[in-house]
């Protein structure tokens, strides 16, 4: 990432470059097609020693609620909706239901 040192921080033993470590601030919606849409901000880790303070992302994923097929679930992937830049961090997200009467399937993000 531009602006970050390269290599490993000798004090923490971690690479300077931030990496995704988990998800925070999940919001979700049950869609009319039986799928669930989830939004979250990523949690990060790096060698800077201030876990969670590095640039992160707002991500989304859709899942079929009734599915119990682990093979199909393993094919699902997150979509990055926004990435924070150097010196910036995304804090949370919120969901406001769409009140558009023409939007019957709620498939857009």
VMD Tcl script that draws the C-alpha trace (Angstrom):
set ca {
  {0.00 0.00 0.00}
  {1.32 3.43 -0.90}
  {2.66 5.33 2.10}
  {3.35 2.24 4.24}
  {6.85 1.03 5.08}
  {7.95 -2.28 3.58}
  {9.25 -5.33 5.40}
  {8.52 -6.39 8.97}
  {8.26 -4.27 12.12}
  {10.97 -5.61 14.46}
  {8.95 -4.60 17.55}
  {5.74 -6.45 16.61}
  {7.07 -9.15 14.28}
  {4.26 -8.34 11.84}
  {4.54 -7.11 8.26}
  {4.03 -3.35 7.95}
  {1.54 -3.81 5.11}
  {-2.04 -4.11 6.45}
  {-4.06 -7.27 5.91}
  {-7.71 -8.16 6.54}
  {-8.16 -9.95 9.85}
  {-11.95 -10.19 10.21}
  {-15.24 -8.31 9.95}
  {-16.86 -5.63 12.12}
  {-20.15 -3.73 12.17}
  {-22.26 -6.22 10.23}
  {-25.61 -5.13 8.81}
  {-27.90 -7.39 6.83}
  {-31.15 -7.81 4.99}
  {-33.31 -10.82 4.09}
  {-34.16 -10.41 0.42}
  {-37.44 -11.53 -1.18}
  {-35.61 -14.18 -3.22}
  {-34.60 -16.13 -0.09}
  {-31.09 -14.75 -0.06}
  {-29.40 -12.65 2.60}
  {-27.24 -9.62 1.85}
  {-24.61 -8.75 4.47}
  {-22.47 -5.61 4.64}
  {-19.48 -5.17 6.94}
  {-16.27 -3.23 7.43}
  {-13.09 -5.24 7.51}
  {-10.85 -5.41 10.54}
  {-7.15 -5.06 9.81}
  {-3.84 -6.03 11.32}
  {-0.33 -4.81 10.52}
  {3.05 -4.10 12.00}
  {2.12 -0.58 13.13}
  {0.98 -1.89 16.54}
  {-2.45 -0.20 16.43}
  {-4.66 -3.07 15.29}
  {-7.72 -1.87 13.41}
  {-6.30 1.57 12.62}
  {-5.08 0.77 9.11}
  {-7.04 1.46 5.92}
  {-9.89 -1.02 5.61}
  {-12.80 -1.82 3.30}
  {-16.58 -1.86 3.15}
  {-17.60 -5.27 1.77}
  {-20.80 -7.15 0.92}
  {-21.76 -10.77 0.31}
  {-24.99 -12.54 -0.67}
  {-25.92 -15.95 0.67}
  {-28.80 -18.36 0.08}
  {-30.44 -18.73 3.48}
  {-31.86 -22.24 2.96}
  {-28.69 -23.68 1.45}
  {-26.82 -26.31 3.45}
  {-24.42 -27.12 0.60}
  {-20.91 -26.38 1.87}
  {-19.46 -26.68 -1.64}
  {-21.77 -23.96 -2.96}
  {-21.12 -21.76 0.09}
  {-17.37 -22.08 -0.46}
  {-17.82 -20.44 -3.89}
  {-19.36 -17.26 -2.45}
  {-17.07 -14.23 -2.34}
  {-17.09 -10.78 -0.83}
  {-17.39 -7.76 -3.09}
  {-15.45 -4.63 -2.11}
  {-17.77 -1.62 -2.22}
  {-15.27 0.97 -0.96}
  {-11.63 0.96 0.11}
  {-10.14 3.44 2.55}
  {-6.93 5.15 1.46}
  {-3.71 5.81 3.34}
  {-4.45 7.68 6.58}
  {-8.19 6.92 6.28}
  {-10.33 4.28 8.00}
  {-13.98 3.31 7.54}
  {-15.97 3.10 10.77}
  {-19.19 1.14 10.58}
  {-22.04 1.08 8.13}
  {-25.79 1.43 8.28}
  {-28.68 0.07 6.27}
  {-31.72 2.11 5.33}
  {-34.53 0.11 3.69}
  {-35.39 1.08 0.13}
  {-38.90 2.50 -0.08}
  {-39.07 2.30 -3.89}
  {-42.38 0.60 -4.75}
  {-40.96 -0.58 -8.10}
  {-38.12 -2.50 -6.44}
  {-39.78 -5.83 -5.73}
  {-36.71 -8.06 -5.70}
  {-34.32 -5.81 -3.70}
  {-31.32 -7.21 -5.57}
  {-29.35 -4.02 -6.05}
  {-26.67 -2.93 -3.58}
}
mol new
graphics top color blue
foreach p $ca { graphics top sphere $p radius 0.5 }
foreach p [lrange $ca 0 end-1] q [lrange $ca 1 end] { graphics top cylinder $p $q radius 0.2 }
display resetview
